[in-house]
Amino acid sequence: MVEKLPPEIIVLGIDGLEYNLVEKWRLKNIMQKTYCKLDLSDYNIVVTPLIWGSMLTGVVDKRVMKIWEKAARITDLSEMFSVDIKQKWWSKLFFKLFSFLPFSIKNWINNNIINNMHGVNAFDLTANYVNDKKLKNIFQFFKNPWTNGIPGYGKNVCDHLKRKSMDKMLSGDEVSYKSNITKNYKKDKLELLSALNKQEYDFIFWYTSLLDEIGHLYISNEIYLLDYYLEINNVIGKVIDSYPNARIYIISDHGMKRTKVKWGLHSDHAFFSSNTKESIKKPIDIYNLILKNAHLK
C-alpha cells in the first residue's frame, strides 16, 4: 500500500501569465498572500525553454540561449522574444523589406525555415535539454516528485502538430486552434488533479501553456481573455483549498504585451506569488527558494 504523502511544495507554472492583468482584475487566488513582478534581465532572449529550464537548474544555460539568439538574429520575429539582437547591414535591409510581409507568412517562414537551421526546429532541440545534458535539477531533492512536463524538461510547447495548428490559425482557422488549446489544457488540468488526489508526491511542479497560447492571439481582447484567467484562478483556488499546509508558488516565464498588430508578444517581466509571503526577484531564484524548503538536501 502506497503511503499517503501530501505535497510539501506545489509549483504552478503558468506560461504567459501577465502580471498587469492579474493586478488589474484582482485575481486573489493567483495573487495569494504575496505577489511580485519578476526581472528577466538574466536572459538575452525571452524564450520559453530557456527560462523554465533555468528555474529547474538554477543556471541560465548559455548554449540554449545562443541557439535562440541565433534564431532571433536572422529573423525580424525577434520582437516576439523581447530581444535586441545586433544584425549586419544587409540583414537589417533584408528584414526591413521582410517586415512588410503579413505576419502569417513571416511566422510560417520562422517555423519551417528559420528554426530548422540546426537540422531540427529550435523548440525540438531544446525541449528536453535539462535531461539530455543530465543537469542537476530541483526534482533530485525530493523523494517522489511529479510533473506533467516542463519546457526544457520534456515538454515541447511548439512541436510539429502545434506548428501546423498555428499555421492553420494564421490562415483563418481560429476554431481549430482554440479547440486544440482547450483539449491540451483539459488534459493538463486532469493530470494535476489526479496527481493531487493520489497524495503520493512530496513535490508537484505543474505546467500549462494555456494563457501563453491564448494571449498571443487575444491579448487585445481583454473581455475574451478574462475567461481564461478566471479559469486558471479557479483551478488555483481548488489547489489552495485542498492543500492549505503546502507551500504554493505560482510563477510564469514572461507576460504578454500588446503590439500595433493584434498579436501578443512576450513582455519583459514575469510573475510570482506565494502563500507564505516569500518573494523572489528573478525566475531563476525559485530554484534556491525550493531547495531551501526541500526536505532532502
C-alpha positions as CSV (number, residue, x, y, z in Angstrom):
1,M,0.0,0.0,0.0
2,V,1.3,3.4,-1.0
3,E,1.9,5.8,1.9
4,K,-0.2,8.9,1.8
5,L,2.2,11.8,1.1
6,P,0.6,15.2,0.8
7,P,2.8,17.5,-1.2
8,E,5.1,19.8,0.8
9,I,5.6,22.2,-2.1
10,I,3.4,22.8,-5.1
11,V,4.6,25.0,-8.0
12,L,2.0,26.0,-10.6
13,G,3.8,27.1,-13.7
14,I,1.6,29.4,-15.8
15,D,3.2,30.2,-19.1
16,G,2.5,33.7,-20.3
17,L,0.7,34.9,-17.1
18,E,0.7,38.7,-17.3
19,Y,1.3,40.5,-14.0
20,N,-0.6,43.6,-15.1
21,L,-3.8,41.7,-15.9
22,V,-3.7,39.7,-12.6
23,E,-3.4,43.0,-10.7
24,K,-6.0,44.8,-12.9
25,W,-8.6,42.0,-12.4
26,R,-7.6,41.4,-8.7
27,L,-7.4,37.7,-9.1
28,K,-7.0,36.8,-5.5
29,N,-6.1,33.1,-5.8
30,I,-3.3,33.9,-8.3
31,M,-2.1,36.8,-6.2
32,Q,-2.1,34.7,-2.9
33,K,-0.5,36.5,0.1
34,T,2.4,38.0,-1.8
35,Y,2.9,38.6,-5.4
36,C,5.5,40.5,-7.5
37,K,6.8,41.2,-10.9
38,L,10.0,39.3,-11.9
39,D,13.0,40.8,-13.7
40,L,14.1,39.0,-16.9
41,S,17.5,40.7,-17.3
42,D,19.3,37.4,-16.8
43,Y,18.1,36.3,-20.3
44,N,19.3,37.9,-23.5
45,I,16.2,36.5,-25.1
46,V,12.8,35.8,-23.6
47,V,12.0,32.3,-24.8
48,T,10.1,29.5,-23.0
49,P,12.5,26.5,-22.8
50,L,15.4,28.7,-21.6
51,I,13.6,30.3,-18.8
52,W,11.7,27.3,-17.4
53,G,14.9,25.2,-17.6
54,S,16.7,27.8,-15.6
55,M,14.1,27.6,-12.9
56,L,14.7,23.8,-12.6
57,T,18.5,24.0,-12.6
58,G,19.3,27.4,-11.1
59,V,21.5,28.2,-14.1
60,V,20.9,30.1,-17.3
61,D,22.2,27.7,-20.0
62,K,24.4,29.8,-22.3
63,R,24.3,27.2,-25.1
64,V,20.5,27.2,-25.2
65,M,20.5,31.0,-25.1
66,K,22.9,31.1,-28.0
67,I,20.6,28.8,-30.0
68,W,17.7,31.1,-29.6
69,E,19.8,34.3,-30.1
70,K,20.9,32.9,-33.4
71,A,17.3,32.1,-34.4
72,A,16.4,35.7,-33.5
73,R,19.3,37.2,-35.3
74,I,18.2,36.0,-38.7
75,T,14.5,36.8,-38.3
76,D,12.6,40.0,-37.5
77,L,10.4,37.9,-35.3
78,S,13.0,38.7,-32.5
79,E,10.5,41.2,-31.1
80,M,8.3,38.3,-30.1
81,F,11.0,37.2,-27.7
82,S,11.8,40.7,-26.3
83,V,15.3,40.6,-27.6
84,D,17.5,43.2,-29.2
85,I,20.0,41.4,-31.5
86,K,22.7,43.2,-33.5
87,Q,22.4,42.5,-37.2
88,K,24.7,43.2,-40.2
89,W,23.6,46.0,-42.5
90,W,22.5,43.6,-45.2
91,S,20.5,41.6,-42.7
92,K,18.8,44.8,-41.5
93,L,18.0,45.8,-45.1
94,F,16.6,42.3,-45.9
95,F,14.3,42.2,-42.9
96,K,13.2,45.8,-43.3
97,L,11.7,44.6,-46.6
98,F,10.7,41.3,-45.0
99,S,8.7,43.3,-42.3
100,F,6.2,44.3,-44.9
101,L,5.1,40.7,-45.3
102,P,1.9,39.6,-43.5
103,F,2.6,38.2,-40.0
104,S,1.2,34.8,-41.1
105,I,3.8,34.4,-43.8
106,K,6.6,35.5,-41.5
107,N,5.5,33.0,-38.9
108,W,5.4,30.2,-41.5
109,I,9.0,31.1,-42.6
110,N,10.1,31.2,-39.0
111,N,8.6,27.8,-38.1
112,N,9.5,26.0,-41.3
113,I,12.9,27.6,-42.3
114,I,14.5,29.7,-39.6
115,N,14.0,27.4,-36.7
116,N,15.3,24.4,-38.7
117,M,18.7,25.9,-39.1
118,H,20.3,23.3,-36.9
119,G,18.7,20.5,-38.8
120,V,15.9,20.4,-36.3
121,N,13.5,23.0,-35.1
122,A,14.9,25.1,-32.1
123,F,11.9,24.1,-30.0
124,D,12.6,20.5,-30.7
125,L,16.3,20.9,-30.0
126,T,15.8,22.5,-26.6
127,A,12.6,20.8,-25.4
128,N,14.4,18.4,-23.1
129,Y,17.8,19.9,-22.7
130,V,17.9,19.5,-18.9
131,N,17.6,15.7,-19.2
132,D,19.7,15.5,-22.4
133,K,22.6,17.2,-20.7
134,K,22.0,15.4,-17.4
135,L,21.9,18.7,-15.5
136,K,21.4,18.8,-11.7
137,N,17.8,19.8,-11.2
138,I,15.3,20.5,-8.4
139,F,13.5,17.2,-8.8
140,Q,16.5,15.4,-7.4
141,F,15.9,16.9,-3.9
142,F,12.6,15.1,-3.3
143,K,11.7,11.5,-2.6
144,N,8.8,11.3,-5.1
145,P,8.3,14.4,-7.3
146,W,5.8,14.8,-10.0
147,T,5.4,16.9,-13.1
148,N,3.3,16.8,-16.3
149,G,6.3,18.1,-18.2
150,I,8.0,21.4,-18.3
151,P,9.7,23.2,-21.3
152,G,13.3,22.2,-21.2
153,Y,12.4,19.1,-19.2
154,G,10.4,17.0,-21.6
155,K,7.6,19.4,-22.7
156,N,7.8,20.6,-26.3
157,V,5.5,23.7,-26.4
158,C,5.8,24.1,-30.2
159,D,6.1,20.6,-31.7
160,H,5.2,19.9,-35.3
161,L,1.5,19.4,-34.5
162,K,1.3,22.7,-32.7
163,R,3.1,24.4,-35.6
164,K,0.6,23.0,-38.0
165,S,-2.3,24.2,-35.8
166,M,-0.8,27.7,-35.6
167,D,-0.3,27.8,-39.4
168,K,-4.0,27.0,-39.8
169,M,-4.9,29.7,-37.3
170,L,-2.9,32.3,-39.1
171,S,-4.7,31.2,-42.3
172,G,-8.1,32.0,-40.6
173,D,-8.9,28.7,-38.8
174,E,-9.1,30.0,-35.3
175,V,-11.7,27.5,-34.2
176,S,-9.4,24.5,-34.7
177,Y,-6.6,26.4,-33.0
178,K,-8.7,27.2,-29.9
179,S,-10.0,23.6,-29.9
180,N,-6.5,22.2,-29.7
181,I,-5.6,24.6,-26.9
182,T,-8.6,23.7,-24.9
183,K,-8.1,20.0,-25.4
184,N,-4.5,20.2,-24.2
185,Y,-5.4,22.3,-21.2
186,K,-8.1,19.9,-20.1
187,K,-5.6,17.1,-20.2
188,D,-3.1,19.0,-18.2
189,K,-5.8,20.0,-15.7
190,L,-6.9,16.4,-15.2
191,E,-3.3,15.3,-14.7
192,L,-2.8,17.9,-12.0
193,L,-6.0,17.0,-10.1
194,S,-5.2,13.3,-10.4
195,A,-1.7,13.8,-9.0
196,L,-3.0,15.8,-6.1
197,N,-5.7,13.3,-5.3
198,K,-3.2,10.4,-5.2
199,Q,-1.3,12.1,-2.4
200,E,1.8,10.1,-3.4
201,Y,4.1,13.1,-4.3
202,D,6.0,15.3,-2.0
203,F,6.8,17.9,-4.7
204,I,4.5,18.9,-7.6
205,F,5.5,21.1,-10.5
206,W,2.6,21.6,-12.8
207,Y,2.8,23.5,-16.1
208,T,0.2,24.9,-18.5
209,S,0.7,26.9,-21.7
210,L,-3.0,27.9,-21.9
211,L,-2.5,31.7,-21.2
212,D,0.5,32.0,-23.5
213,E,-1.2,30.4,-26.4
214,I,-4.5,32.4,-25.9
215,G,-2.5,35.5,-25.1
216,H,-0.6,35.5,-28.4
217,L,-3.9,35.6,-30.2
218,Y,-6.3,37.6,-28.0
219,I,-4.1,40.0,-25.9
220,S,-6.1,42.9,-27.5
221,N,-9.4,41.4,-26.5
222,E,-9.4,41.5,-22.7
223,I,-13.0,40.6,-22.3
224,Y,-12.4,37.3,-24.1
225,L,-9.0,36.8,-22.3
226,L,-10.6,37.3,-18.9
227,D,-12.5,34.0,-19.1
228,Y,-9.2,32.1,-19.4
229,Y,-7.6,34.0,-16.5
230,L,-10.7,33.2,-14.4
231,E,-10.4,29.5,-15.2
232,I,-6.7,29.5,-14.0
233,N,-7.7,31.5,-10.9
234,N,-10.4,28.9,-10.1
235,V,-8.1,25.9,-10.5
236,I,-5.6,27.5,-8.3
237,G,-8.3,28.2,-5.7
238,K,-9.1,24.4,-5.6
239,V,-5.4,23.6,-5.0
240,I,-5.2,26.2,-2.2
241,D,-8.4,24.9,-0.5
242,S,-7.3,21.3,-0.8
243,Y,-3.7,21.8,0.5
244,P,-3.6,24.7,2.9
245,N,-0.5,23.4,4.6
246,A,1.6,23.1,1.4
247,R,3.9,25.8,0.2
248,I,2.3,27.0,-3.0
249,Y,4.3,29.0,-5.5
250,I,2.8,30.4,-8.8
251,I,5.3,31.5,-11.5
252,S,5.4,32.5,-15.1
253,D,8.3,32.8,-17.6
254,H,7.0,36.0,-19.0
255,G,3.9,38.0,-19.5
256,M,2.2,39.2,-22.7
257,K,2.1,42.7,-24.2
258,R,0.1,44.3,-26.9
259,T,1.5,45.5,-30.2
260,K,0.5,47.6,-33.1
261,V,-1.0,44.5,-34.7
262,K,-3.4,42.1,-32.9
263,W,-0.8,39.6,-31.9
264,G,0.5,39.4,-28.3
265,L,4.3,39.3,-27.8
266,H,6.4,38.3,-24.8
267,S,6.7,41.1,-22.2
268,D,10.0,41.9,-20.4
269,H,8.8,40.7,-17.0
270,A,7.3,37.6,-15.3
271,F,5.0,36.9,-12.4
272,F,5.5,35.2,-9.0
273,S,3.3,34.7,-5.9
274,S,3.4,32.6,-2.7
275,N,1.0,31.7,0.1
276,T,3.9,32.0,2.6
277,K,4.8,35.7,2.0
278,E,8.1,34.6,0.5
279,S,9.2,36.5,-2.6
280,I,11.8,36.4,-5.3
281,K,13.3,38.8,-7.8
282,K,14.0,36.7,-10.8
283,P,12.6,33.4,-12.2
284,I,15.9,31.7,-11.5
285,D,15.6,32.5,-7.8
286,I,12.8,29.9,-7.4
287,Y,15.5,27.1,-7.6
288,N,17.1,28.2,-4.3
289,L,13.7,29.0,-2.8
290,I,12.5,25.4,-3.4
291,L,15.9,24.0,-2.3
292,K,15.7,25.9,0.9
293,N,12.4,24.3,1.8
294,A,13.1,20.8,0.4
295,H,13.1,18.0,3.0
296,L,16.1,16.4,1.3
297,K,19.4,18.4,0.8
